[in-house]
């Protein structure tokens, strides 16, 4: 598919929502709808008030069914509860594919998404950057190649407003490292280092979190032995990198049958 996509964007007045809308306008896609929280000042106002070049006749709605009507793809980078609520309405609204960049889901919520993927093509990722997804592939390869005597630690830094921790991207990296070790992250995740008895467990994967200023996103994976340390890292310099990756995922998802996919599928990694 190479033509114009019809897109609806959840939480369009938020920072990521505006980035998605701007990237869509820049790429020549049609913004057919958008949603916002019931308390948002953006409700009922032209979308062009939020995003230069957006249509004047599209207004953010608090009703997901109305916001999604007429769209082929729903792009959702909001909060877990809002994303799950939207999934209940999208199939009936005629949406064919969903791109989820929301993070912070628990196991039960992940199961709800998997169930929704029985009817919709869903691409879900903790990060839509090409660089980050390549970092995940490199992390898995390094974990496969290095023995358990190499300690794996993941450090992530984000802006002060981010509420979930570790970040979805850090958990992606943890999943990749664990897969390289032939196990699941749940089995290998190190408990937080805190208190008088916080020794590192051999073979575990540790996480550290920083929240500071306006940092978009920085991730670092270290593999440390007694004699050397290998560091793999990525820094996001512009939030638009995530929006452009999400649009690539949307285009790819429209060609797929119902199912749950990630950026490895989109990028063929």
Rosetta silent file (secondary structure, phi, psi, omega in degrees, C-alpha in Angstrom):
SEQUENCE: XXXXXXXXXXXXXXXXXXXXXXXXXXXXXXXXXXXXXXXXXXXXXXXXXXXXXXXXXXXXXXXXXXXXXXXXXXXXXXXXXXXXXXXXXXXXXXXXXXXXXXXXXXXXXXXXXXXXXXXXXXXXXXXXXXXXXXXXXXXXXXXXXXXXXXXXXXXXXXXXXXXXXXXXXXXXXXXXXXXXXXXXXXXXXXXXXXXXXXXXXXXXXXXXXXXXXXXXXXXXXXXXXXXXXXXXXXXXXXXXXXXXXXXXXXXXXXXXXXXXXXXXXXXXX
SCORE:     score description
SCORE:     0.000 S_00000001
   1 L     0.000  123.893 -177.956    0.000    0.000    0.000 S_00000001
   2 L  -123.061   -0.938 -176.279    1.523    3.309   -1.079 S_00000001
   3 L   -86.366 -167.603 -179.373   -1.466    5.683   -1.075 S_00000001
   4 L   -72.194  134.008  174.397   -2.937    7.985    1.513 S_00000001
   5 L   -94.991  149.050  173.977   -3.927    6.423    4.808 S_00000001
   6 E  -100.229  115.635 -169.856   -6.993    7.508    6.778 S_00000001
   7 E  -120.262  145.265  169.357   -5.850    7.983   10.358 S_00000001
   8 E  -124.603  138.573 -172.401   -7.401    8.709   13.742 S_00000001
   9 E  -120.461  124.621  177.076   -5.165    9.730   16.634 S_00000001
  10 L   -78.568  144.383  177.188   -5.847    9.131   20.316 S_00000001
  11 L    56.614   46.887 -170.611   -4.886   11.863   22.773 S_00000001
  12 L   -65.783  -21.168 -179.368   -4.192   14.279   19.953 S_00000001
  13 L   -84.654   -9.101  178.037   -3.604   17.271   22.242 S_00000001
  14 L   -77.220  172.579 -177.155   -0.758   15.526   24.052 S_00000001
  15 H   -60.798  -46.423 -179.185    2.896   15.824   23.085 S_00000001
  16 H   -74.307  -34.905  177.559    3.008   12.535   21.203 S_00000001
  17 H   -60.077  -42.828  178.391   -0.467   13.014   19.757 S_00000001
  18 H   -66.436  -38.805  177.831    0.592   16.313   18.187 S_00000001
  19 H   -62.478  -42.996  178.589    3.769   14.731   16.823 S_00000001
  20 H   -62.413  -44.682 -179.670    1.748   11.952   15.213 S_00000001
  21 H   -64.186  -42.985  179.286   -0.699   14.432   13.707 S_00000001
  22 H   -62.901  -43.650  179.297    2.092   16.666   12.394 S_00000001
  23 H   -64.319  -37.744  178.871    3.922   13.716   10.837 S_00000001
  24 H   -64.939  -44.370  178.496    0.688   12.507    9.235 S_00000001
  25 H   -63.081  -44.869 -179.061   -0.017   15.937    7.725 S_00000001
  26 H   -60.220  -35.841 -178.301    3.579   16.239    6.530 S_00000001
  27 L   -85.482   -3.369  177.102    3.337   12.833    4.823 S_00000001
  28 L    84.313   18.502  178.288    0.051   13.717    3.123 S_00000001
  29 L   -85.290  162.891 -177.752   -2.202   11.334    5.002 S_00000001
  30 E   -95.153  121.909  173.629   -5.826   12.092    5.861 S_00000001
  31 E   -89.067  105.714 -175.748   -6.642   12.858    9.489 S_00000001
  32 E   -96.251  -13.933 -179.013  -10.234   11.685    9.760 S_00000001
  33 E  -171.108  167.596  179.586  -10.607   11.819   13.520 S_00000001
  34 E  -160.823  154.063  178.730   -9.008   12.331   16.906 S_00000001
  35 E  -122.007  159.451  173.754   -9.834   11.756   20.550 S_00000001
  36 L  -151.655  162.926  179.480   -9.204   13.600   23.783 S_00000001
  37 L   -65.721  152.031 -178.428  -10.135   13.194   27.441 S_00000001
  38 L   -55.935  -26.037 -178.375  -13.586   14.504   28.486 S_00000001
  39 L   -90.829    1.093 -173.807  -11.934   17.332   30.436 S_00000001
  40 L   -72.045  139.229  175.579   -9.729   18.504   27.551 S_00000001
  41 L   -70.911  -14.434 -177.484   -9.984   22.090   26.302 S_00000001
  42 L   -79.089  -14.909 -178.099   -9.333   20.760   22.781 S_00000001
  43 L   -61.314  133.486  175.801  -12.751   19.092   22.507 S_00000001
  44 L    81.377   -7.387  179.293  -14.982   20.654   19.899 S_00000001
  45 L   -96.222  152.275  178.835  -12.267   22.940   18.508 S_00000001
  46 E   -57.693  139.950  178.412  -10.815   22.518   14.996 S_00000001
  47 H   -61.010  -26.381  179.233   -7.877   20.132   14.856 S_00000001
  48 H   -64.895  -17.980  175.411   -6.034   22.850   12.959 S_00000001
  49 H   -67.876  -26.856 -178.018   -5.862   24.788   16.249 S_00000001
  50 L   -94.918  -37.455 -171.978   -3.496   22.101   17.533 S_00000001
  51 L  -132.329  121.204  179.216   -1.607   21.104   14.414 S_00000001
  52 L   -61.949  129.536  178.294   -0.695   23.360   11.488 S_00000001
  53 L    91.991   -9.502  177.329   -2.115   21.969    8.264 S_00000001
  54 L   -71.895  156.683 -176.910   -4.631   19.667    9.951 S_00000001
  55 L   -66.299  142.528  177.932   -8.223   19.831    8.650 S_00000001
  56 L   -73.574  -24.751 -174.012  -10.521   22.526   10.032 S_00000001
  57 L   -92.425    6.681  175.418  -13.558   20.243    9.886 S_00000001
  58 L  -107.693  128.642 -178.907  -12.141   17.554   12.189 S_00000001
  59 E  -123.442  137.379  175.474  -12.633   18.081   15.908 S_00000001
  60 L   -57.857  138.869 -178.380  -11.289   15.969   18.787 S_00000001
  61 E  -119.926  150.328  172.383  -14.005   13.820   20.356 S_00000001
  62 L   -86.896  -17.770  177.848  -14.281   12.195   23.780 S_00000001
  63 L   -87.692  114.454 -176.645  -16.325    9.377   22.194 S_00000001
  64 H   -61.861  -40.598 -178.691  -13.892    6.856   20.699 S_00000001
  65 H   -59.424  -40.795  178.231  -16.468    5.443   18.275 S_00000001
  66 H   -69.600  -41.851 -178.404  -17.034    8.907   16.792 S_00000001
  67 H   -64.815  -34.259 -175.301  -13.346    9.705   16.702 S_00000001
  68 H   -87.943  -16.511 -176.381  -12.519    6.425   14.932 S_00000001
  69 L   -58.996  126.592  178.919  -15.371    6.475   12.429 S_00000001
  70 L    92.001   -5.279 -178.484  -14.002    6.650    8.894 S_00000001
  71 L   -94.978  147.443  171.475  -10.419    5.778    9.855 S_00000001
  72 L   -87.315  -34.045 -174.848   -8.419    2.809    8.610 S_00000001
  73 E  -131.576  136.641  174.785   -5.834    3.048   11.403 S_00000001
  74 E  -107.488  123.588  178.601   -6.051    4.089   15.047 S_00000001
  75 E  -108.154  123.160 -170.243   -2.795    5.391   16.551 S_00000001
  76 E  -131.709  108.319  175.286   -2.708    5.284   20.337 S_00000001
  77 L  -123.977   66.335 -173.179    0.130    6.625   22.524 S_00000001
  78 L  -120.185 -120.723  178.102   -1.874    7.399   25.668 S_00000001
  79 L  -121.966  155.214 -175.933   -2.378    5.531   28.959 S_00000001
  80 H   -52.592  -47.483 -178.300   -3.165    1.810   29.463 S_00000001
  81 H   -61.734  -42.002 -179.780   -6.767    2.324   30.592 S_00000001
  82 H   -67.205  -40.652  179.238   -7.580    4.666   27.715 S_00000001
  83 H   -63.367  -45.243 -179.131   -5.979    2.368   25.140 S_00000001
  84 H   -65.559  -37.998  177.283   -7.885   -0.684   26.366 S_00000001
  85 H   -63.463  -40.270  179.904  -11.163    1.229   26.393 S_00000001
  86 H   -63.758  -40.454 -177.545  -10.564    2.325   22.795 S_00000001
  87 H   -58.492  -26.936 -179.177   -9.904   -1.240   21.622 S_00000001
  88 H   -69.556  -18.810 -173.115  -13.446   -2.200   22.637 S_00000001
  89 H  -112.222  -11.482 -167.677  -14.905    0.207   20.045 S_00000001
  90 H   -73.181  -40.278 -178.829  -12.530    0.143   17.077 S_00000001
  91 L   -61.410  -45.986  179.757  -13.704   -2.934   15.175 S_00000001
  92 L   -65.067  -25.926  179.697  -17.323   -1.730   15.144 S_00000001
  93 L   -80.556   -6.131  178.414  -16.111    1.700   13.970 S_00000001
  94 L    95.041    5.525  179.014  -14.542    0.120   10.877 S_00000001
  95 L   -69.185  137.584 -178.782  -10.899    0.423   11.913 S_00000001
  96 L   -99.290  -33.080 -174.603   -8.666   -2.187   10.264 S_00000001
  97 E  -141.283  153.534 -177.813   -5.353   -1.696   12.069 S_00000001
  98 E  -133.491  137.109  173.469   -4.081   -0.274   15.358 S_00000001
  99 E  -115.245  119.953 -177.013   -0.672    1.082   16.339 S_00000001
 100 E  -113.908  117.698  174.553   -0.081    1.063   20.100 S_00000001
 101 L  -112.144    2.068  175.660    2.806    2.987   21.609 S_00000001
 102 L   -61.379  142.472  176.960    1.273    3.155   25.085 S_00000001
 103 L  -124.157  170.265  177.179    3.459    1.578   27.774 S_00000001
 104 L    94.583   16.113  178.649    2.923    0.402   31.344 S_00000001
 105 L   -73.177  143.747  171.740    0.475   -2.466   30.747 S_00000001
 106 L   -91.505  178.986 -173.973    0.252   -5.229   33.354 S_00000001
 107 H   -60.761  -41.164 -179.922   -0.099   -8.922   32.474 S_00000001
 108 H   -65.435  -38.405  178.746   -3.914   -8.868   32.492 S_00000001
 109 H   -69.599  -36.884  175.230   -3.976   -5.820   30.217 S_00000001
 110 H   -60.446  -37.988  178.825   -1.514   -7.460   27.825 S_00000001
 111 H   -65.218  -35.924  177.171   -3.934  -10.387   27.618 S_00000001
 112 H   -64.239  -39.950  178.479   -6.748   -7.992   26.665 S_00000001
 113 H   -65.084  -43.030  178.639   -4.645   -6.625   23.817 S_00000001
 114 H   -60.535  -37.303  178.134   -3.872  -10.148   22.604 S_00000001
 115 H   -66.873  -42.570  179.112   -7.591  -10.893   22.595 S_00000001
 116 H   -63.381  -28.222  179.537   -8.355   -7.753   20.574 S_00000001
 117 L   -70.295   -4.652  172.393   -5.719   -8.874   18.046 S_00000001
 118 L   -72.769  -18.111 -178.716   -8.079  -11.677   17.097 S_00000001
 119 L  -119.811  -15.620 -175.080  -10.070   -9.066   15.174 S_00000001
 120 L  -131.113  149.117  170.754   -7.570   -6.306   14.405 S_00000001
 121 E   -82.869  111.763 -175.245   -4.033   -6.077   13.045 S_00000001
 122 E  -116.262  124.725  170.513   -2.216   -4.542   16.021 S_00000001
 123 E  -105.234  117.092 -178.047    1.383   -3.352   16.045 S_00000001
 124 E  -122.572  129.784  179.574    2.448   -2.781   19.647 S_00000001
 125 L  -150.256  150.326  174.830    5.895   -1.609   20.658 S_00000001
 126 L   -77.204  -14.732 -179.799    7.572    0.157   23.529 S_00000001
 127 L  -158.721  134.709 -177.436    9.479    2.204   20.967 S_00000001
 128 L  -105.263   11.452  177.472    8.957    2.878   17.254 S_00000001
 129 L   -77.552  136.352  174.693   12.451    4.169   16.500 S_00000001
 130 H   -59.236  -43.545 -178.339   14.482    2.218   13.950 S_00000001
 131 H   -61.009  -41.902 -179.721   17.604    2.801   16.045 S_00000001
 132 H   -66.331  -40.659 -179.283   16.053    1.409   19.211 S_00000001
 133 H   -68.966  -32.652  171.526   14.789   -1.690   17.462 S_00000001
 134 H   -67.384  -37.050  176.619   18.247   -2.286   16.007 S_00000001
 135 H   -60.903  -39.353  177.030   19.600   -1.818   19.542 S_00000001
 136 H   -61.430  -43.772  179.791   17.262   -4.584   20.708 S_00000001
 137 H   -63.447  -41.078  178.708   18.591   -6.910   18.006 S_00000001
 138 H   -66.951  -37.275  178.597   22.185   -6.110   18.977 S_00000001
 139 H   -63.564  -44.235  177.800   21.381   -6.645   22.661 S_00000001
 140 H   -61.170  -44.115 -179.437   19.955  -10.085   21.967 S_00000001
 141 H   -62.763  -42.987  179.684   22.992  -11.004   19.872 S_00000001
 142 H   -64.342  -42.168  179.892   25.412   -9.851   22.569 S_00000001
 143 H   -64.667  -34.076  176.358   23.532  -11.760   25.277 S_00000001
 144 H   -66.301  -36.916 -172.118   23.662  -14.885   23.112 S_00000001
 145 H   -84.428  -27.041 -175.439   27.403  -14.516   22.594 S_00000001
 146 L  -102.112  143.700 -177.946   28.486  -13.633   26.132 S_00000001
 147 L   -75.101  174.919 -177.688   28.311  -16.009   29.084 S_00000001
 148 L   -70.665   -8.485  175.319   26.419  -15.548   32.330 S_00000001
 149 L   -79.028   -2.344  172.369   29.597  -14.222   33.934 S_00000001
 150 L   -96.888  118.159 -179.510   28.861  -11.000   32.006 S_00000001
 151 E   -78.586  133.774  178.378   26.452   -8.869   34.034 S_00000001
 152 E  -105.296  124.402  177.514   23.682   -7.181   32.046 S_00000001
 153 E  -130.074  138.847 -179.243   22.456   -3.776   33.252 S_00000001
 154 E  -121.100  123.966  178.807   19.954   -1.470   31.543 S_00000001
 155 E  -115.230  129.537  175.495   19.825    2.261   32.290 S_00000001
 156 E  -127.931  143.821  178.139   17.060    4.498   30.991 S_00000001
 157 E  -129.347  131.352  177.454   16.564    8.253   31.299 S_00000001
 158 E  -139.586  172.544  179.310   13.386   10.178   30.429 S_00000001
 159 L   -62.248  160.461 -173.984   11.718   13.516   31.076 S_00000001
 160 L   -66.490  -15.604 -176.571   10.316   14.281   34.505 S_00000001
 161 L   -88.610   -9.122 -178.207    6.696   13.797   33.370 S_00000001
 162 L   -69.472  133.839 -171.949    7.020   10.105   32.457 S_00000001
 163 L  -103.651  -27.779 -178.613    5.031    8.013   34.932 S_00000001
 164 L   -93.276  145.983 -179.184    5.854    4.351   34.199 S_00000001
 165 L  -153.099  139.897   -8.321    9.195    2.824   35.116 S_00000001
 166 L   -62.255  163.432 -178.566   11.201    1.146   33.795 S_00000001
 167 L   -64.482  159.833  176.448   10.236    2.514   30.391 S_00000001
 168 H   -58.726  -35.487  178.730    8.619    0.308   27.783 S_00000001
 169 H   -67.169  -41.901  177.631   11.822    0.563   25.759 S_00000001
 170 H   -60.843  -39.306  178.521   13.938   -0.574   28.708 S_00000001
 171 H   -69.680  -34.585  172.747   11.662   -3.576   29.114 S_00000001
 172 H   -58.611  -45.482  179.332   11.982   -4.300   25.378 S_00000001
 173 H   -64.429  -38.264  176.596   15.736   -4.333   25.832 S_00000001
 174 H   -64.008  -41.781  176.566   15.351   -6.567   28.865 S_00000001
 175 H   -60.786  -41.900 -179.583   13.199   -8.977   26.879 S_00000001
 176 H   -64.733  -43.027  179.424   15.837   -9.037   24.127 S_00000001
 177 H   -64.893  -42.802  179.254   18.644   -9.711   26.599 S_00000001
 178 H   -63.727  -41.485  178.345   16.662  -12.450   28.323 S_00000001
 179 H   -60.979  -38.406  176.997   15.816  -14.056   24.966 S_00000001
 180 H   -63.161  -26.887  177.964   19.524  -14.063   24.164 S_00000001
 181 L   -91.506    1.856  177.402   20.048  -15.980   27.399 S_00000001
 182 L    76.173   29.761 -178.554   17.296  -18.432   26.450 S_00000001
 183 L  -146.270  175.445  174.915   14.817  -17.363   29.127 S_00000001
 184 L   -92.638  155.490 -178.335   12.011  -14.913   29.833 S_00000001
 185 H   -63.427  -33.996 -179.425   12.588  -11.570   31.498 S_00000001
 186 H   -56.542  -36.776 -179.008   10.312  -12.503   34.399 S_00000001
 187 H   -77.988  -27.275 -172.499   12.783  -15.222   35.385 S_00000001
 188 H  -106.264   -5.234 -175.085   15.905  -13.098   34.938 S_00000001
 189 E   -70.756  125.165  178.717   14.846   -9.659   36.159 S_00000001
 190 L   -75.570  136.316  174.064   16.935   -8.431   39.085 S_00000001
 191 L   -63.637  151.464  179.993   15.058   -6.908   42.008 S_00000001
 192 L   -55.124  142.286  177.144   15.758   -3.168   42.467 S_00000001
 193 L   -78.953  107.126 -178.128   19.001   -2.374   44.256 S_00000001
 194 L  -161.155  132.176  176.405   17.811   -0.826   47.510 S_00000001
 195 L    98.251  178.603 -174.895   18.596   -1.344   51.174 S_00000001
 196 L   -74.399  -14.705 -179.035   21.342   -3.034   53.169 S_00000001
 197 L  -125.813   65.721 -174.629   20.918   -6.430   51.480 S_00000001
 198 L  -117.408   40.485 -179.105   20.768   -5.507   47.777 S_00000001
 199 L   -65.250  149.148  178.050   23.463   -7.748   46.351 S_00000001
 200 L   -74.590  136.332  176.116   23.381   -8.550   42.649 S_00000001
 201 L   -90.636  134.595 -178.720   22.196  -12.061   41.743 S_00000001
 202 L   -59.584  135.014  176.029   24.374  -13.899   39.232 S_00000001
 203 L    82.264   -3.605 -178.046   22.893  -14.099   35.746 S_00000001
 204 L   -86.156  164.497  179.333   20.131  -11.563   36.417 S_00000001
 205 E  -110.784  117.838 -177.067   19.298   -8.452   34.347 S_00000001
 206 E   -95.914  155.199  179.393   19.307   -5.207   36.315 S_00000001
 207 E  -129.152  140.494  172.661   17.438   -1.962   35.634 S_00000001
 208 E  -131.100  145.336 -173.341   18.158    1.628   36.651 S_00000001
 209 E  -129.778  136.225  172.491   15.859    4.606   36.069 S_00000001
 210 E  -128.387  141.468  174.381   16.440    8.362   35.901 S_00000001
 211 E  -124.985  120.174 -172.711   13.833   11.102   35.455 S_00000001
 212 L  -154.333  126.131  171.160   15.241   14.497   34.544 S_00000001
 213 L    48.718 -130.254 -175.877   14.109   17.678   32.822 S_00000001
 214 L  -110.490   24.113 -177.545   12.973   17.292   29.222 S_00000001
 215 L   -57.745  125.148 -178.590   15.031   14.269   28.160 S_00000001
 216 L   -69.380  -48.822  178.798   13.199   12.563   25.278 S_00000001
 217 L   171.777  123.321  176.042   14.706    9.140   25.843 S_00000001
 218 E  -131.622  133.679 -178.525   18.127    7.634   26.477 S_00000001
 219 E  -134.821  137.493 -177.676   18.841    3.908   26.838 S_00000001
 220 E  -138.598  130.456  176.142   22.055    2.119   27.628 S_00000001
 221 E  -116.118  124.586  177.702   22.771   -1.614   27.912 S_00000001
 222 E  -115.922  141.539  173.841   26.039   -2.689   29.510 S_00000001
 223 E  -117.279  112.774 -173.589   27.615   -6.123   29.548 S_00000001
 224 E  -119.584  129.000  172.095   30.273   -6.233   32.256 S_00000001
 225 L  -109.450 -175.746  178.926   32.849   -8.865   33.108 S_00000001
 226 L   -66.425  -22.149 -172.098   35.651   -8.697   35.662 S_00000001
 227 L  -119.447  -10.619  179.854   38.018   -7.272   33.024 S_00000001
 228 L  -159.890  161.870  179.699   35.956   -5.278   30.498 S_00000001
 229 E  -131.939  132.310  174.360   32.619   -3.595   29.819 S_00000001
 230 E  -107.743  132.156 -179.534   30.680   -3.424   26.541 S_00000001
 231 E  -122.368  128.169  172.992   28.138   -0.592   26.188 S_00000001
 232 E  -115.189  132.262 -172.765   25.334   -0.347   23.629 S_00000001
 233 E  -145.769  157.401  176.306   23.382    2.909   23.672 S_00000001
 234 E  -146.152  138.490  174.826   20.742    5.000   21.910 S_00000001
 235 E  -127.718  129.893  174.531   19.622    8.612   22.365 S_00000001
 236 L   -86.468  125.251 -178.483   16.501   10.118   20.803 S_00000001
 237 L   -99.268  -16.783 -177.208   17.200   13.664   19.593 S_00000001
 238 L  -151.306  126.953 -177.862   13.745   14.460   18.218 S_00000001
 239 L   -61.284  -20.344 -178.484   10.379   13.035   19.260 S_00000001
 240 H   -64.541  -19.471  178.581    9.316   12.937   15.598 S_00000001
 241 H   -59.850  -34.986  179.550   11.428    9.799   15.134 S_00000001
 242 H   -72.485  -37.747 -179.749    8.745    7.868   17.019 S_00000001
 243 H   -65.813  -43.624 -179.872    5.928    9.378   14.965 S_00000001
 244 H   -66.839  -35.763  174.889    7.531    8.500   11.639 S_00000001
 245 H   -65.532  -37.808  178.853    8.151    4.966   12.862 S_00000001
 246 H   -65.629  -37.697  177.828    4.506    4.696   13.937 S_00000001
 247 H   -66.905  -38.124  175.943    3.340    5.767   10.462 S_00000001
 248 H   -63.279  -39.213  177.559    5.573    3.117    8.890 S_00000001
 249 H   -65.305  -39.267  178.949    4.020    0.572   11.251 S_00000001
 250 H   -62.447  -45.095 -179.943    0.521    1.748   10.302 S_00000001
 251 H   -62.171  -42.486  179.639    1.212    1.321    6.602 S_00000001
 252 H   -65.609  -43.668 -176.427    2.630   -2.163    7.195 S_00000001
 253 H   -62.487  -32.346 -179.558   -0.256   -3.202    9.468 S_00000001
 254 L   -65.104  -16.658  179.003   -2.854   -2.363    6.821 S_00000001
 255 L   -95.992   -0.185 -173.166   -1.411   -5.177    4.684 S_00000001
 256 L  -106.612  154.735  171.268   -1.572   -7.775    7.451 S_00000001
 257 L   -73.149  170.535  177.366   -4.284  -10.115    8.722 S_00000001
 258 L   -55.295  141.624 -179.440   -5.550   -9.740   12.280 S_00000001
 259 E   162.133  170.371  179.633   -2.841  -10.492   14.806 S_00000001
 260 E  -106.623  121.416 -175.095   -0.431   -9.005   17.330 S_00000001
 261 E  -125.695  168.012  173.297    2.835   -7.732   15.856 S_00000001
 262 L  -134.049 -175.486 -175.723    5.836   -5.673   16.916 S_00000001
 263 H   -70.724  -20.818  172.755    8.467   -3.546   15.195 S_00000001
 264 H   -61.258  -39.234  177.201   10.645   -6.582   14.544 S_00000001
 265 H   -66.536  -45.337 -177.976    7.867   -7.767   12.227 S_00000001
 266 H   -60.956  -43.102 -174.294    7.523   -4.346   10.602 S_00000001
 267 H   -91.287   -6.856  179.850   11.264   -3.993   10.010 S_00000001
 268 L    70.310   29.621 -178.886   11.923   -7.649    9.189 S_00000001
 269 L   -82.994    0.000    0.000   14.506   -7.955   11.977 S_00000001
